[in-house]
Amino acid sequence: MGGQRLTVSGVGYEPNGEFSPQPTGTLACDLGELLTAATLCNNSRLNPPTPDHPQWTCLGDQTEAALRVVALKRGVDEHAANQAFPRIHELPFDARRKRMSTIHRMPELESSNPMKKLRSVKGAPREVLQLCTRIRMGDHVIPLDEAIRAEISAANDDYARNALRVLALASRELPSRRINGGAAYTPERVEQDLTFLGLLAMMDPPRPEVAAAVNACRSAASAS
């Protein structure tokens, strides 16, 4: 993201953790764009602790839930994001495209351009990257040249070698609900000419209770 890597502390679905290094200036703006896209292009739900369930839990895809968690750690709230950018359409994930896209209204721009829409895209890094022609770097959106593509691919490979699960996020502004001569939203027509926002890599370590469960199974096997 913006040519820099950040790490985030915390375990599980509890939205508590720290970013290191602490993002400031244009890096903070880039991070906000990335995490807003991760929140908008998302169908999971986080559930806070209750008397019956003392830990944070999720409904839906666990990877999507992890994106919500990191966004909340930075103060990006899903309800506020959904109010600012109401979803009007979704292109669900499928195994062929290896990505999911959502389309949102941009109410703050409606007075000047009532037809303007925001698209958020997330998916497998290689598949998303090949659809991108620009990248957000600080206050600017610049052409995505081969050197930058190689840097992104190298970072993705490095994360994968370390057994991390990696997703890419991108966005695009759309001029209207019907584009390219009146055709409705389709993956082929709108998942193109994207602006690359960044990679999100996450680890999936065994939960603390797993070790106790494994030991209990081993003890039971030994006793039998």
PyMOL commands that place a pseudoatom at each C-alpha (Angstrom):
pseudoatom trace, name=CA, resn=MET, resi=1, chain=A, elem=C, hetatm=0, pos=[0.000, 0.000, 0.000]
pseudoatom trace, name=CA, resn=GLY, resi=2, chain=A, elem=C, hetatm=0, pos=[1.621, 3.194, -1.154]
pseudoatom trace, name=CA, resn=GLY, resi=3, chain=A, elem=C, hetatm=0, pos=[4.881, 1.254, -1.440]
pseudoatom trace, name=CA, resn=GLN, resi=4, chain=A, elem=C, hetatm=0, pos=[4.994, 0.571, 2.310]
pseudoatom trace, name=CA, resn=ARG, resi=5, chain=A, elem=C, hetatm=0, pos=[4.187, -2.376, 4.563]
pseudoatom trace, name=CA, resn=LEU, resi=6, chain=A, elem=C, hetatm=0, pos=[2.364, -2.125, 7.877]
pseudoatom trace, name=CA, resn=THR, resi=7, chain=A, elem=C, hetatm=0, pos=[1.750, -4.750, 10.536]
pseudoatom trace, name=CA, resn=VAL, resi=8, chain=A, elem=C, hetatm=0, pos=[-1.282, -4.957, 12.809]
pseudoatom trace, name=CA, resn=SER, resi=9, chain=A, elem=C, hetatm=0, pos=[-1.344, -6.608, 16.214]
pseudoatom trace, name=CA, resn=GLY, resi=10, chain=A, elem=C, hetatm=0, pos=[-4.197, -8.620, 17.692]
pseudoatom trace, name=CA, resn=VAL, resi=11, chain=A, elem=C, hetatm=0, pos=[-5.628, -12.117, 17.590]
pseudoatom trace, name=CA, resn=GLY, resi=12, chain=A, elem=C, hetatm=0, pos=[-9.075, -13.383, 16.674]
pseudoatom trace, name=CA, resn=TYR, resi=13, chain=A, elem=C, hetatm=0, pos=[-12.103, -11.236, 15.905]
pseudoatom trace, name=CA, resn=GLU, resi=14, chain=A, elem=C, hetatm=0, pos=[-11.707, -8.755, 18.758]
pseudoatom trace, name=CA, resn=PRO, resi=15, chain=A, elem=C, hetatm=0, pos=[-11.130, -5.368, 17.068]
pseudoatom trace, name=CA, resn=ASN, resi=16, chain=A, elem=C, hetatm=0, pos=[-8.238, -4.292, 19.284]
pseudoatom trace, name=CA, resn=GLY, resi=17, chain=A, elem=C, hetatm=0, pos=[-4.735, -3.859, 17.913]
pseudoatom trace, name=CA, resn=GLU, resi=18, chain=A, elem=C, hetatm=0, pos=[-2.037, -1.403, 16.879]
pseudoatom trace, name=CA, resn=PHE, resi=19, chain=A, elem=C, hetatm=0, pos=[-0.595, -0.493, 13.493]
pseudoatom trace, name=CA, resn=SER, resi=20, chain=A, elem=C, hetatm=0, pos=[3.175, -0.408, 13.151]
pseudoatom trace, name=CA, resn=PRO, resi=21, chain=A, elem=C, hetatm=0, pos=[4.586, 1.902, 12.012]
pseudoatom trace, name=CA, resn=GLN, resi=22, chain=A, elem=C, hetatm=0, pos=[1.773, 4.255, 12.912]
pseudoatom trace, name=CA, resn=PRO, resi=23, chain=A, elem=C, hetatm=0, pos=[0.428, 5.621, 9.591]
pseudoatom trace, name=CA, resn=THR, resi=24, chain=A, elem=C, hetatm=0, pos=[0.399, 9.391, 9.233]
pseudoatom trace, name=CA, resn=GLY, resi=25, chain=A, elem=C, hetatm=0, pos=[-0.113, 11.900, 6.448]
pseudoatom trace, name=CA, resn=THR, resi=26, chain=A, elem=C, hetatm=0, pos=[-0.731, 10.508, 2.992]
pseudoatom trace, name=CA, resn=LEU, resi=27, chain=A, elem=C, hetatm=0, pos=[-0.083, 6.948, 4.193]
pseudoatom trace, name=CA, resn=ALA, resi=28, chain=A, elem=C, hetatm=0, pos=[-3.001, 7.293, 6.611]
pseudoatom trace, name=CA, resn=CYS, resi=29, chain=A, elem=C, hetatm=0, pos=[-5.205, 8.465, 3.730]
pseudoatom trace, name=CA, resn=ASP, resi=30, chain=A, elem=C, hetatm=0, pos=[-4.151, 5.497, 1.604]
pseudoatom trace, name=CA, resn=LEU, resi=31, chain=A, elem=C, hetatm=0, pos=[-4.886, 3.133, 4.486]
pseudoatom trace, name=CA, resn=GLY, resi=32, chain=A, elem=C, hetatm=0, pos=[-8.314, 4.688, 4.954]
pseudoatom trace, name=CA, resn=GLU, resi=33, chain=A, elem=C, hetatm=0, pos=[-9.147, 4.142, 1.269]
pseudoatom trace, name=CA, resn=LEU, resi=34, chain=A, elem=C, hetatm=0, pos=[-7.957, 0.531, 1.447]
pseudoatom trace, name=CA, resn=LEU, resi=35, chain=A, elem=C, hetatm=0, pos=[-9.905, -0.333, 4.591]
pseudoatom trace, name=CA, resn=THR, resi=36, chain=A, elem=C, hetatm=0, pos=[-13.050, 1.453, 3.416]
pseudoatom trace, name=CA, resn=ALA, resi=37, chain=A, elem=C, hetatm=0, pos=[-12.997, -0.689, 0.258]
pseudoatom trace, name=CA, resn=ALA, resi=38, chain=A, elem=C, hetatm=0, pos=[-12.436, -3.800, 2.412]
pseudoatom trace, name=CA, resn=THR, resi=39, chain=A, elem=C, hetatm=0, pos=[-15.467, -2.841, 4.504]
pseudoatom trace, name=CA, resn=LEU, resi=40, chain=A, elem=C, hetatm=0, pos=[-17.771, -2.038, 1.587]
pseudoatom trace, name=CA, resn=CYS, resi=41, chain=A, elem=C, hetatm=0, pos=[-16.916, -5.127, -0.474]
pseudoatom trace, name=CA, resn=ASN, resi=42, chain=A, elem=C, hetatm=0, pos=[-17.847, -7.457, 2.347]
pseudoatom trace, name=CA, resn=ASN, resi=43, chain=A, elem=C, hetatm=0, pos=[-20.831, -9.597, 3.388]
pseudoatom trace, name=CA, resn=SER, resi=44, chain=A, elem=C, hetatm=0, pos=[-19.632, -10.838, 6.774]
pseudoatom trace, name=CA, resn=ARG, resi=45, chain=A, elem=C, hetatm=0, pos=[-20.824, -9.658, 10.183]
pseudoatom trace, name=CA, resn=LEU, resi=46, chain=A, elem=C, hetatm=0, pos=[-19.011, -9.328, 13.487]
pseudoatom trace, name=CA, resn=ASN, resi=47, chain=A, elem=C, hetatm=0, pos=[-20.819, -10.120, 16.726]
pseudoatom trace, name=CA, resn=PRO, resi=48, chain=A, elem=C, hetatm=0, pos=[-19.595, -8.579, 19.981]
pseudoatom trace, name=CA, resn=PRO, resi=49, chain=A, elem=C, hetatm=0, pos=[-19.411, -10.663, 23.180]
pseudoatom trace, name=CA, resn=THR, resi=50, chain=A, elem=C, hetatm=0, pos=[-22.615, -11.652, 24.978]
pseudoatom trace, name=CA, resn=PRO, resi=51, chain=A, elem=C, hetatm=0, pos=[-23.221, -13.441, 28.282]
pseudoatom trace, name=CA, resn=ASP, resi=52, chain=A, elem=C, hetatm=0, pos=[-23.631, -16.700, 26.354]
pseudoatom trace, name=CA, resn=HIS, resi=53, chain=A, elem=C, hetatm=0, pos=[-20.666, -16.087, 24.020]
pseudoatom trace, name=CA, resn=PRO, resi=54, chain=A, elem=C, hetatm=0, pos=[-17.914, -14.194, 25.868]
pseudoatom trace, name=CA, resn=GLN, resi=55, chain=A, elem=C, hetatm=0, pos=[-15.705, -13.758, 22.774]
pseudoatom trace, name=CA, resn=TRP, resi=56, chain=A, elem=C, hetatm=0, pos=[-16.134, -11.885, 19.492]
pseudoatom trace, name=CA, resn=THR, resi=57, chain=A, elem=C, hetatm=0, pos=[-17.549, -14.127, 16.760]
pseudoatom trace, name=CA, resn=CYS, resi=58, chain=A, elem=C, hetatm=0, pos=[-18.483, -13.748, 13.104]
pseudoatom trace, name=CA, resn=LEU, resi=59, chain=A, elem=C, hetatm=0, pos=[-21.173, -14.745, 10.649]
pseudoatom trace, name=CA, resn=GLY, resi=60, chain=A, elem=C, hetatm=0, pos=[-20.173, -15.428, 7.074]
pseudoatom trace, name=CA, resn=ASP, resi=61, chain=A, elem=C, hetatm=0, pos=[-16.791, -15.877, 5.493]
pseudoatom trace, name=CA, resn=GLN, resi=62, chain=A, elem=C, hetatm=0, pos=[-13.959, -15.784, 8.028]
pseudoatom trace, name=CA, resn=THR, resi=63, chain=A, elem=C, hetatm=0, pos=[-11.562, -14.018, 5.679]
pseudoatom trace, name=CA, resn=GLU, resi=64, chain=A, elem=C, hetatm=0, pos=[-14.103, -11.256, 5.075]
pseudoatom trace, name=CA, resn=ALA, resi=65, chain=A, elem=C, hetatm=0, pos=[-14.611, -11.011, 8.836]
pseudoatom trace, name=CA, resn=ALA, resi=66, chain=A, elem=C, hetatm=0, pos=[-10.858, -10.554, 9.296]
pseudoatom trace, name=CA, resn=LEU, resi=67, chain=A, elem=C, hetatm=0, pos=[-11.032, -7.580, 6.922]
pseudoatom trace, name=CA, resn=ARG, resi=68, chain=A, elem=C, hetatm=0, pos=[-13.761, -6.034, 9.050]
pseudoatom trace, name=CA, resn=VAL, resi=69, chain=A, elem=C, hetatm=0, pos=[-11.636, -6.532, 12.151]
pseudoatom trace, name=CA, resn=VAL, resi=70, chain=A, elem=C, hetatm=0, pos=[-8.597, -4.735, 10.758]
pseudoatom trace, name=CA, resn=ALA, resi=71, chain=A, elem=C, hetatm=0, pos=[-10.829, -1.913, 9.492]
pseudoatom trace, name=CA, resn=LEU, resi=72, chain=A, elem=C, hetatm=0, pos=[-12.356, -1.481, 12.952]
pseudoatom trace, name=CA, resn=LYS, resi=73, chain=A, elem=C, hetatm=0, pos=[-8.873, -1.383, 14.470]
pseudoatom trace, name=CA, resn=ARG, resi=74, chain=A, elem=C, hetatm=0, pos=[-8.324, 1.712, 12.359]
pseudoatom trace, name=CA, resn=GLY, resi=75, chain=A, elem=C, hetatm=0, pos=[-11.730, 3.180, 13.217]
pseudoatom trace, name=CA, resn=VAL, resi=76, chain=A, elem=C, hetatm=0, pos=[-13.472, 2.382, 9.909]
pseudoatom trace, name=CA, resn=ASP, resi=77, chain=A, elem=C, hetatm=0, pos=[-16.990, 1.461, 11.000]
pseudoatom trace, name=CA, resn=GLU, resi=78, chain=A, elem=C, hetatm=0, pos=[-19.126, -0.612, 8.636]
pseudoatom trace, name=CA, resn=HIS, resi=79, chain=A, elem=C, hetatm=0, pos=[-22.370, 1.221, 9.458]
pseudoatom trace, name=CA, resn=ALA, resi=80, chain=A, elem=C, hetatm=0, pos=[-20.835, 4.629, 8.791]
pseudoatom trace, name=CA, resn=ALA, resi=81, chain=A, elem=C, hetatm=0, pos=[-19.221, 3.383, 5.568]
pseudoatom trace, name=CA, resn=ASN, resi=82, chain=A, elem=C, hetatm=0, pos=[-22.491, 1.868, 4.347]
pseudoatom trace, name=CA, resn=GLN, resi=83, chain=A, elem=C, hetatm=0, pos=[-24.342, 5.092, 5.076]
pseudoatom trace, name=CA, resn=ALA, resi=84, chain=A, elem=C, hetatm=0, pos=[-21.738, 7.140, 3.223]
pseudoatom trace, name=CA, resn=PHE, resi=85, chain=A, elem=C, hetatm=0, pos=[-21.649, 4.742, 0.253]
pseudoatom trace, name=CA, resn=PRO, resi=86, chain=A, elem=C, hetatm=0, pos=[-24.937, 2.775, 0.036]
pseudoatom trace, name=CA, resn=ARG, resi=87, chain=A, elem=C, hetatm=0, pos=[-24.600, -0.476, -1.889]
pseudoatom trace, name=CA, resn=ILE, resi=88, chain=A, elem=C, hetatm=0, pos=[-26.768, -0.722, -5.000]
pseudoatom trace, name=CA, resn=HIS, resi=89, chain=A, elem=C, hetatm=0, pos=[-25.359, -3.791, -6.756]
pseudoatom trace, name=CA, resn=GLU, resi=90, chain=A, elem=C, hetatm=0, pos=[-23.106, -6.801, -6.176]
pseudoatom trace, name=CA, resn=LEU, resi=91, chain=A, elem=C, hetatm=0, pos=[-21.152, -9.108, -8.458]
pseudoatom trace, name=CA, resn=PRO, resi=92, chain=A, elem=C, hetatm=0, pos=[-20.600, -12.120, -6.184]
pseudoatom trace, name=CA, resn=PHE, resi=93, chain=A, elem=C, hetatm=0, pos=[-17.352, -14.023, -5.905]
pseudoatom trace, name=CA, resn=ASP, resi=94, chain=A, elem=C, hetatm=0, pos=[-16.957, -17.021, -8.135]
pseudoatom trace, name=CA, resn=ALA, resi=95, chain=A, elem=C, hetatm=0, pos=[-14.107, -19.472, -8.671]
pseudoatom trace, name=CA, resn=ARG, resi=96, chain=A, elem=C, hetatm=0, pos=[-13.547, -18.427, -12.274]
pseudoatom trace, name=CA, resn=ARG, resi=97, chain=A, elem=C, hetatm=0, pos=[-13.113, -14.693, -11.646]
pseudoatom trace, name=CA, resn=LYS, resi=98, chain=A, elem=C, hetatm=0, pos=[-11.594, -15.159, -8.168]
pseudoatom trace, name=CA, resn=ARG, resi=99, chain=A, elem=C, hetatm=0, pos=[-12.976, -11.823, -7.067]
pseudoatom trace, name=CA, resn=MET, resi=100, chain=A, elem=C, hetatm=0, pos=[-16.058, -10.013, -5.773]
pseudoatom trace, name=CA, resn=SER, resi=101, chain=A, elem=C, hetatm=0, pos=[-17.252, -6.516, -6.629]
pseudoatom trace, name=CA, resn=THR, resi=102, chain=A, elem=C, hetatm=0, pos=[-19.794, -4.154, -5.136]
pseudoatom trace, name=CA, resn=ILE, resi=103, chain=A, elem=C, hetatm=0, pos=[-21.163, -0.904, -6.517]
pseudoatom trace, name=CA, resn=HIS, resi=104, chain=A, elem=C, hetatm=0, pos=[-22.117, 2.022, -4.284]
pseudoatom trace, name=CA, resn=ARG, resi=105, chain=A, elem=C, hetatm=0, pos=[-23.744, 5.404, -4.587]
pseudoatom trace, name=CA, resn=MET, resi=106, chain=A, elem=C, hetatm=0, pos=[-21.607, 8.429, -3.789]
pseudoatom trace, name=CA, resn=PRO, resi=107, chain=A, elem=C, hetatm=0, pos=[-24.159, 10.800, -2.207]
pseudoatom trace, name=CA, resn=GLU, resi=108, chain=A, elem=C, hetatm=0, pos=[-21.580, 13.491, -1.410]
pseudoatom trace, name=CA, resn=LEU, resi=109, chain=A, elem=C, hetatm=0, pos=[-21.047, 13.967, -5.164]
pseudoatom trace, name=CA, resn=GLU, resi=110, chain=A, elem=C, hetatm=0, pos=[-24.665, 13.735, -6.280]
pseudoatom trace, name=CA, resn=SER, resi=111, chain=A, elem=C, hetatm=0, pos=[-25.189, 17.478, -6.385]
pseudoatom trace, name=CA, resn=SER, resi=112, chain=A, elem=C, hetatm=0, pos=[-22.524, 17.828, -9.081]
pseudoatom trace, name=CA, resn=ASN, resi=113, chain=A, elem=C, hetatm=0, pos=[-22.803, 14.411, -10.738]
pseudoatom trace, name=CA, resn=PRO, resi=114, chain=A, elem=C, hetatm=0, pos=[-25.893, 12.403, -9.762]
pseudoatom trace, name=CA, resn=MET, resi=115, chain=A, elem=C, hetatm=0, pos=[-24.824, 9.426, -11.869]
pseudoatom trace, name=CA, resn=LYS, resi=116, chain=A, elem=C, hetatm=0, pos=[-21.415, 8.863, -10.289]
pseudoatom trace, name=CA, resn=LYS, resi=117, chain=A, elem=C, hetatm=0, pos=[-20.874, 5.506, -8.576]
pseudoatom trace, name=CA, resn=LEU, resi=118, chain=A, elem=C, hetatm=0, pos=[-18.046, 3.830, -6.692]
pseudoatom trace, name=CA, resn=ARG, resi=119, chain=A, elem=C, hetatm=0, pos=[-16.961, 0.256, -7.357]
pseudoatom trace, name=CA, resn=SER, resi=120, chain=A, elem=C, hetatm=0, pos=[-14.985, -1.738, -4.788]
pseudoatom trace, name=CA, resn=VAL, resi=121, chain=A, elem=C, hetatm=0, pos=[-13.228, -4.939, -5.833]
pseudoatom trace, name=CA, resn=LYS, resi=122, chain=A, elem=C, hetatm=0, pos=[-11.443, -7.579, -3.777]
pseudoatom trace, name=CA, resn=GLY, resi=123, chain=A, elem=C, hetatm=0, pos=[-10.015, -10.936, -4.716]
pseudoatom trace, name=CA, resn=ALA, resi=124, chain=A, elem=C, hetatm=0, pos=[-6.946, -12.983, -5.568]
pseudoatom trace, name=CA, resn=PRO, resi=125, chain=A, elem=C, hetatm=0, pos=[-3.983, -10.623, -6.024]
pseudoatom trace, name=CA, resn=ARG, resi=126, chain=A, elem=C, hetatm=0, pos=[-2.916, -11.765, -9.488]
pseudoatom trace, name=CA, resn=GLU, resi=127, chain=A, elem=C, hetatm=0, pos=[-6.447, -11.644, -10.876]
pseudoatom trace, name=CA, resn=VAL, resi=128, chain=A, elem=C, hetatm=0, pos=[-7.169, -8.198, -9.429]
pseudoatom trace, name=CA, resn=LEU, resi=129, chain=A, elem=C, hetatm=0, pos=[-3.784, -6.757, -10.357]
pseudoatom trace, name=CA, resn=GLN, resi=130, chain=A, elem=C, hetatm=0, pos=[-4.176, -7.656, -14.019]
pseudoatom trace, name=CA, resn=LEU, resi=131, chain=A, elem=C, hetatm=0, pos=[-7.354, -5.535, -14.142]
pseudoatom trace, name=CA, resn=CYS, resi=132, chain=A, elem=C, hetatm=0, pos=[-5.635, -2.449, -12.711]
pseudoatom trace, name=CA, resn=THR, resi=133, chain=A, elem=C, hetatm=0, pos=[-4.204, 0.377, -14.807]
pseudoatom trace, name=CA, resn=ARG, resi=134, chain=A, elem=C, hetatm=0, pos=[-3.476, 2.831, -11.972]
pseudoatom trace, name=CA, resn=ILE, resi=135, chain=A, elem=C, hetatm=0, pos=[-2.364, 2.798, -8.356]
pseudoatom trace, name=CA, resn=ARG, resi=136, chain=A, elem=C, hetatm=0, pos=[-3.073, 5.111, -5.457]
pseudoatom trace, name=CA, resn=MET, resi=137, chain=A, elem=C, hetatm=0, pos=[0.173, 6.541, -4.057]
pseudoatom trace, name=CA, resn=GLY, resi=138, chain=A, elem=C, hetatm=0, pos=[-0.272, 9.199, -1.417]
pseudoatom trace, name=CA, resn=ASP, resi=139, chain=A, elem=C, hetatm=0, pos=[-2.374, 12.077, -2.697]
pseudoatom trace, name=CA, resn=HIS, resi=140, chain=A, elem=C, hetatm=0, pos=[-2.056, 10.926, -6.291]
pseudoatom trace, name=CA, resn=VAL, resi=141, chain=A, elem=C, hetatm=0, pos=[-3.343, 8.225, -8.596]
pseudoatom trace, name=CA, resn=ILE, resi=142, chain=A, elem=C, hetatm=0, pos=[-0.582, 7.332, -11.045]
pseudoatom trace, name=CA, resn=PRO, resi=143, chain=A, elem=C, hetatm=0, pos=[-0.219, 4.873, -13.944]
pseudoatom trace, name=CA, resn=LEU, resi=144, chain=A, elem=C, hetatm=0, pos=[0.577, 1.326, -12.873]
pseudoatom trace, name=CA, resn=ASP, resi=145, chain=A, elem=C, hetatm=0, pos=[3.780, 0.519, -14.765]
pseudoatom trace, name=CA, resn=GLU, resi=146, chain=A, elem=C, hetatm=0, pos=[5.593, -2.800, -15.017]
pseudoatom trace, name=CA, resn=ALA, resi=147, chain=A, elem=C, hetatm=0, pos=[8.104, -1.926, -12.303]
pseudoatom trace, name=CA, resn=ILE, resi=148, chain=A, elem=C, hetatm=0, pos=[5.339, -1.288, -9.764]
pseudoatom trace, name=CA, resn=ARG, resi=149, chain=A, elem=C, hetatm=0, pos=[3.498, -4.423, -10.888]
pseudoatom trace, name=CA, resn=ALA, resi=150, chain=A, elem=C, hetatm=0, pos=[6.658, -6.427, -10.231]
pseudoatom trace, name=CA, resn=GLU, resi=151, chain=A, elem=C, hetatm=0, pos=[6.966, -4.938, -6.723]
pseudoatom trace, name=CA, resn=ILE, resi=152, chain=A, elem=C, hetatm=0, pos=[3.365, -5.850, -5.905]
pseudoatom trace, name=CA, resn=SER, resi=153, chain=A, elem=C, hetatm=0, pos=[3.797, -9.386, -7.262]
pseudoatom trace, name=CA, resn=ALA, resi=154, chain=A, elem=C, hetatm=0, pos=[7.011, -9.820, -5.256]
pseudoatom trace, name=CA, resn=ALA, resi=155, chain=A, elem=C, hetatm=0, pos=[5.267, -8.687, -2.073]
pseudoatom trace, name=CA, resn=ASN, resi=156, chain=A, elem=C, hetatm=0, pos=[2.405, -11.111, -2.727]
pseudoatom trace, name=CA, resn=ASP, resi=157, chain=A, elem=C, hetatm=0, pos=[4.861, -13.975, -3.292]
pseudoatom trace, name=CA, resn=ASP, resi=158, chain=A, elem=C, hetatm=0, pos=[6.701, -13.090, -0.087]
pseudoatom trace, name=CA, resn=TYR, resi=159, chain=A, elem=C, hetatm=0, pos=[3.474, -13.165, 1.937]
pseudoatom trace, name=CA, resn=ALA, resi=160, chain=A, elem=C, hetatm=0, pos=[2.441, -16.472, 0.343]
pseudoatom trace, name=CA, resn=ARG, resi=161, chain=A, elem=C, hetatm=0, pos=[5.813, -18.072, 1.145]
pseudoatom trace, name=CA, resn=ASN, resi=162, chain=A, elem=C, hetatm=0, pos=[5.175, -17.180, 4.779]
pseudoatom trace, name=CA, resn=ALA, resi=163, chain=A, elem=C, hetatm=0, pos=[1.825, -19.006, 4.723]
pseudoatom trace, name=CA, resn=LEU, resi=164, chain=A, elem=C, hetatm=0, pos=[-0.239, -15.813, 4.804]
pseudoatom trace, name=CA, resn=ARG, resi=165, chain=A, elem=C, hetatm=0, pos=[-3.623, -15.493, 3.142]
pseudoatom trace, name=CA, resn=VAL, resi=166, chain=A, elem=C, hetatm=0, pos=[-3.520, -12.505, 0.789]
pseudoatom trace, name=CA, resn=LEU, resi=167, chain=A, elem=C, hetatm=0, pos=[-6.246, -10.416, -0.846]
pseudoatom trace, name=CA, resn=ALA, resi=168, chain=A, elem=C, hetatm=0, pos=[-5.948, -7.437, -3.175]
pseudoatom trace, name=CA, resn=LEU, resi=169, chain=A, elem=C, hetatm=0, pos=[-8.265, -4.409, -3.060]
pseudoatom trace, name=CA, resn=ALA, resi=170, chain=A, elem=C, hetatm=0, pos=[-9.024, -2.022, -5.907]
pseudoatom trace, name=CA, resn=SER, resi=171, chain=A, elem=C, hetatm=0, pos=[-11.621, 0.590, -6.818]
pseudoatom trace, name=CA, resn=ARG, resi=172, chain=A, elem=C, hetatm=0, pos=[-13.090, 2.460, -9.743]
pseudoatom trace, name=CA, resn=GLU, resi=173, chain=A, elem=C, hetatm=0, pos=[-15.521, 5.319, -10.214]
pseudoatom trace, name=CA, resn=LEU, resi=174, chain=A, elem=C, hetatm=0, pos=[-18.331, 4.553, -12.635]
pseudoatom trace, name=CA, resn=PRO, resi=175, chain=A, elem=C, hetatm=0, pos=[-20.169, 7.253, -14.597]
pseudoatom trace, name=CA, resn=SER, resi=176, chain=A, elem=C, hetatm=0, pos=[-23.670, 5.750, -14.419]
pseudoatom trace, name=CA, resn=ARG, resi=177, chain=A, elem=C, hetatm=0, pos=[-25.710, 2.622, -13.792]
pseudoatom trace, name=CA, resn=ARG, resi=178, chain=A, elem=C, hetatm=0, pos=[-25.620, 1.814, -17.478]
pseudoatom trace, name=CA, resn=ILE, resi=179, chain=A, elem=C, hetatm=0, pos=[-22.299, 2.105, -19.202]
pseudoatom trace, name=CA, resn=ASN, resi=180, chain=A, elem=C, hetatm=0, pos=[-20.677, 1.381, -22.533]
pseudoatom trace, name=CA, resn=GLY, resi=181, chain=A, elem=C, hetatm=0, pos=[-23.647, 2.107, -24.774]
pseudoatom trace, name=CA, resn=GLY, resi=182, chain=A, elem=C, hetatm=0, pos=[-26.421, 1.216, -22.340]
pseudoatom trace, name=CA, resn=ALA, resi=183, chain=A, elem=C, hetatm=0, pos=[-25.273, -2.206, -21.082]
pseudoatom trace, name=CA, resn=ALA, resi=184, chain=A, elem=C, hetatm=0, pos=[-26.067, -3.078, -17.483]
pseudoatom trace, name=CA, resn=TYR, resi=185, chain=A, elem=C, hetatm=0, pos=[-23.422, -3.901, -14.905]
pseudoatom trace, name=CA, resn=THR, resi=186, chain=A, elem=C, hetatm=0, pos=[-21.509, -7.058, -15.811]
pseudoatom trace, name=CA, resn=PRO, resi=187, chain=A, elem=C, hetatm=0, pos=[-18.089, -8.304, -14.661]
pseudoatom trace, name=CA, resn=GLU, resi=188, chain=A, elem=C, hetatm=0, pos=[-16.699, -8.008, -18.183]
pseudoatom trace, name=CA, resn=ARG, resi=189, chain=A, elem=C, hetatm=0, pos=[-17.719, -4.374, -18.531]
pseudoatom trace, name=CA, resn=VAL, resi=190, chain=A, elem=C, hetatm=0, pos=[-16.981, -2.929, -15.121]
pseudoatom trace, name=CA, resn=GLU, resi=191, chain=A, elem=C, hetatm=0, pos=[-14.124, -5.038, -13.678]
pseudoatom trace, name=CA, resn=GLN, resi=192, chain=A, elem=C, hetatm=0, pos=[-11.548, -3.177, -15.723]
pseudoatom trace, name=CA, resn=ASP, resi=193, chain=A, elem=C, hetatm=0, pos=[-9.465, 0.004, -15.624]
pseudoatom trace, name=CA, resn=LEU, resi=194, chain=A, elem=C, hetatm=0, pos=[-9.223, -0.297, -11.824]
pseudoatom trace, name=CA, resn=THR, resi=195, chain=A, elem=C, hetatm=0, pos=[-7.102, 1.659, -9.343]
pseudoatom trace, name=CA, resn=PHE, resi=196, chain=A, elem=C, hetatm=0, pos=[-4.997, -0.646, -7.169]
pseudoatom trace, name=CA, resn=LEU, resi=197, chain=A, elem=C, hetatm=0, pos=[-5.309, 0.169, -3.450]
pseudoatom trace, name=CA, resn=GLY, resi=198, chain=A, elem=C, hetatm=0, pos=[-3.153, -2.448, -1.755]
pseudoatom trace, name=CA, resn=LEU, resi=199, chain=A, elem=C, hetatm=0, pos=[-2.701, -5.957, -0.400]
pseudoatom trace, name=CA, resn=LEU, resi=200, chain=A, elem=C, hetatm=0, pos=[-4.025, -7.301, 2.880]
pseudoatom trace, name=CA, resn=ALA, resi=201, chain=A, elem=C, hetatm=0, pos=[-2.207, -10.360, 4.243]
pseudoatom trace, name=CA, resn=MET, resi=202, chain=A, elem=C, hetatm=0, pos=[-3.387, -12.298, 7.270]
pseudoatom trace, name=CA, resn=MET, resi=203, chain=A, elem=C, hetatm=0, pos=[-2.243, -15.301, 9.245]
pseudoatom trace, name=CA, resn=ASP, resi=204, chain=A, elem=C, hetatm=0, pos=[-4.577, -18.006, 10.476]
pseudoatom trace, name=CA, resn=PRO, resi=205, chain=A, elem=C, hetatm=0, pos=[-2.906, -19.421, 13.596]
pseudoatom trace, name=CA, resn=PRO, resi=206, chain=A, elem=C, hetatm=0, pos=[-4.520, -22.170, 15.703]
pseudoatom trace, name=CA, resn=ARG, resi=207, chain=A, elem=C, hetatm=0, pos=[-6.692, -20.742, 18.463]
pseudoatom trace, name=CA, resn=PRO, resi=208, chain=A, elem=C, hetatm=0, pos=[-5.364, -21.119, 22.020]
pseudoatom trace, name=CA, resn=GLU, resi=209, chain=A, elem=C, hetatm=0, pos=[-7.959, -23.765, 22.879]
pseudoatom trace, name=CA, resn=VAL, resi=210, chain=A, elem=C, hetatm=0, pos=[-6.775, -26.002, 20.035]
pseudoatom trace, name=CA, resn=ALA, resi=211, chain=A, elem=C, hetatm=0, pos=[-3.662, -27.148, 21.935]
pseudoatom trace, name=CA, resn=ALA, resi=212, chain=A, elem=C, hetatm=0, pos=[-5.769, -28.266, 24.898]
pseudoatom trace, name=CA, resn=ALA, resi=213, chain=A, elem=C, hetatm=0, pos=[-8.160, -30.131, 22.612]
pseudoatom trace, name=CA, resn=VAL, resi=214, chain=A, elem=C, hetatm=0, pos=[-5.288, -31.924, 20.858]
pseudoatom trace, name=CA, resn=ASN, resi=215, chain=A, elem=C, hetatm=0, pos=[-3.749, -32.901, 24.201]
pseudoatom trace, name=CA, resn=ALA, resi=216, chain=A, elem=C, hetatm=0, pos=[-7.097, -34.226, 25.391]
pseudoatom trace, name=CA, resn=CYS, resi=217, chain=A, elem=C, hetatm=0, pos=[-7.413, -36.358, 22.237]
pseudoatom trace, name=CA, resn=ARG, resi=218, chain=A, elem=C, hetatm=0, pos=[-3.913, -37.730, 22.701]
pseudoatom trace, name=CA, resn=SER, resi=219, chain=A, elem=C, hetatm=0, pos=[-4.614, -38.581, 26.342]
pseudoatom trace, name=CA, resn=ALA, resi=220, chain=A, elem=C, hetatm=0, pos=[-7.833, -40.350, 25.377]
pseudoatom trace, name=CA, resn=ALA, resi=221, chain=A, elem=C, hetatm=0, pos=[-6.005, -42.333, 22.682]
pseudoatom trace, name=CA, resn=SER, resi=222, chain=A, elem=C, hetatm=0, pos=[-3.256, -43.343, 25.111]
pseudoatom trace, name=CA, resn=ALA, resi=223, chain=A, elem=C, hetatm=0, pos=[-5.780, -44.446, 27.733]
pseudoatom trace, name=CA, resn=SER, resi=224, chain=A, elem=C, hetatm=0, pos=[-7.564, -46.682, 25.240]
for i in range(1, 224): cmd.bond("trace and resi %d" % i, "trace and resi %d" % (i + 1))
show_as sticks, trace
zoom trace
